């Protein structure tokens, strides 16, 4: 899940951020969307920035 983000310039290397400003809030939304696709429905309820 993190491989597309690892050691990348988000604004240049990650397609999602081509039209989205790479703020921590938008990064959390990207992670949420990515996790939600892989987990059973209703399993994900919170993403926490550490």
N, C-alpha and C positions, 0 to 999 in steps of 0.2 A: 504494500500500500504506500509506503514512503519512498520507494525507489524512484518514482517520477519526480520527486522533490529533492532527493539527496544530492548535494553538491551542485545544485542548479541555480542559475539566475532566473528567478520566478518570472520576471517580466519578459525575458527573452526566450527561455527554454520550455516553459509550461504553457501549453495552448490555452488553458482555462484563463490565465492571466493576461492574455493578449488584449482583452476588452474589459478587464476587471483590475482595479488598482490593488496591488499586492499588500494590503494591510493585514494586521493580525486577525481582524474580524473576518476578512474575506478568506484568509488562509484557513481559519477554523471552519468556515462554511464549505470550503473545498474538501477538507478532511471529513466533515460530517457527510457530505454527499457521497464521497468515496466509500466510507465505512457503511453507510446505509444500504448501498447496493450489494454489499457482501454479507451482511448480517440478516438474520430472520426479522421479519416485520415486527415492530414494537420493542425490539431488543435495545436499541440505541435511544437514550434519552438525554445525554449530556456529553459535550466535549469540553475539556478543561485545558486552558493554556497553562503550562508550567514554566 
